[in-house]
């Protein structure tokens, strides 16, 4: 169960990092991940209440699955939180703030390094940042799923 949950979180996280910005514009991708954060919190609250009501009324033996339910809820919330901030950094701050600033206010130095390097290789830099955060996600979801 833990390996399946870990694999599902990592595949979802990789999809959110690498495919979501390709399929949707930046503002819609941010809204999707923001909605996922809210949905994750609602899931955790509603599922916990239903779980506790069921345990109180019907079967107390179900309480052994309490940690798994918490791990799933925490994983969903962290999946969208982490994706939101990674996409915010790579897609919005890098493009709209850093590169656009230099294109507008530093036009005379666009042909000089390191500004030229960053502008010419922005897509590769974004992929590098996403891979770096994906490696961090490996540790985050390992801790959530395996309880280390």
C-alpha positions in Angstrom: 0.0 0.0 0.0 2.8 2.4 0.9 4.7 1.8 -2.3 1.6 2.3 -4.4 0.8 5.5 -2.6 4.4 6.7 -3.0 4.3 5.9 -6.7 1.0 7.7 -7.2 2.2 10.8 -5.4 5.5 10.9 -7.4 3.8 10.4 -10.8 1.2 13.1 -9.9 3.9 15.5 -8.7 5.9 15.0 -11.9 2.8 15.5 -14.0 1.9 18.7 -12.2 5.5 20.0 -12.6 6.2 19.1 -16.2 2.9 18.6 -18.0 0.5 21.1 -16.4 2.4 24.2 -17.5 2.5 22.8 -21.1 -1.3 22.1 -21.2 -2.5 25.2 -19.5 -1.5 28.9 -19.4 0.4 30.1 -16.3 -2.6 31.7 -14.6 -4.8 28.7 -15.1 -2.1 26.3 -13.9 -1.8 28.4 -10.7 -5.5 28.3 -10.2 -5.6 24.5 -10.7 -2.9 24.0 -8.0 -4.5 26.6 -5.7 -7.9 24.8 -6.0 -6.1 21.5 -5.3 -4.8 22.9 -2.0 -8.3 23.9 -1.0 -9.7 20.5 -2.1 -7.0 18.7 -0.2 -7.9 20.5 3.0 -11.6 19.8 2.4 -10.8 16.2 1.7 -8.8 15.9 4.9 -11.5 17.5 7.0 -14.5 15.7 5.5 -12.8 12.3 5.3 -11.6 12.6 8.9 -15.1 13.5 10.1 -16.7 10.6 8.2 -14.0 8.3 9.4 -14.5 9.2 13.1 -18.3 9.1 12.8 -18.1 5.6 11.3 -15.7 4.5 14.0 -17.9 5.9 16.7 -21.2 4.5 15.4 -20.3 1.3 13.6 -16.9 -0.2 13.9 -14.0 0.8 16.1 -11.7 -1.6 14.4 -11.4 0.8 11.5 -9.2 3.1 13.6 -6.1 1.1 12.5 -6.4 2.9 9.1 -6.3 6.3 10.7 -2.6 6.9 9.9 -3.1 5.9 6.2 -6.0 8.4 5.9 -3.9 11.1 7.4 -1.0 10.2 5.0 -3.3 10.4 2.0 -4.7 13.8 3.1 -1.3 15.2 3.9 0.1 13.9 0.7 -2.6 15.5 -1.4 -2.2 18.9 0.4 1.6 18.8 0.1 1.3 17.7 -3.6 -0.6 20.8 -4.5 1.3 23.2 -2.1 4.6 22.1 -3.4 3.5 22.2 -7.0 2.0 25.6 -6.6 5.2 27.1 -5.2 7.5 25.4 -7.7 5.3 26.6 -10.6 5.0 30.0 -9.1 8.8 30.2 -8.9 9.7 28.7 -12.3 6.8 29.9 -14.5 5.9 33.3 -13.0 8.9 34.7 -11.1 11.6 33.5 -13.5 9.6 34.6 -16.6 7.6 37.6 -15.5 10.0 39.1 -13.0 13.6 38.3 -13.7 13.6 38.0 -17.5 11.0 40.7 -18.2 12.8 43.1 -15.9 16.0 42.8 -17.8 14.2 43.1 -21.2 12.5 46.3 -20.1 14.9 48.0 -17.8 18.3 46.6 -18.8 17.9 46.4 -22.6 21.5 47.7 -23.2 23.0 44.7 -21.5 20.9 41.9 -23.0 23.8 40.8 -25.2 26.2 40.4 -22.2 26.6 37.4 -19.9 25.0 36.3 -17.5 21.8 38.1 -18.7 22.2 36.7 -22.2 22.8 33.2 -20.9 19.7 33.3 -18.7 17.4 34.7 -21.4 18.7 32.2 -24.1 18.5 29.2 -21.7 15.4 30.0 -19.7 13.6 26.8 -20.6 16.6 24.7 -19.6 17.0 26.6 -16.4 13.3 26.0 -15.6 13.6 22.3 -16.3 16.7 22.2 -14.0 14.8 23.9 -11.2 11.9 21.5 -11.6 14.2 18.5 -11.5 15.8 19.9 -8.4 12.4 20.3 -6.7 11.4 16.8 -8.0 14.3 15.3 -6.1 13.1 17.2 -3.0 9.7 15.8 -3.6 11.2 12.3 -3.5 12.2 12.9 0.1 9.0 14.7 1.1 6.7 11.9 -0.2 9.1 9.2 1.1 8.7 10.7 4.6 4.9 11.0 4.2 4.3 7.5 2.8 6.8 5.5 4.8 6.7 7.5 8.0 10.4 8.1 8.4 
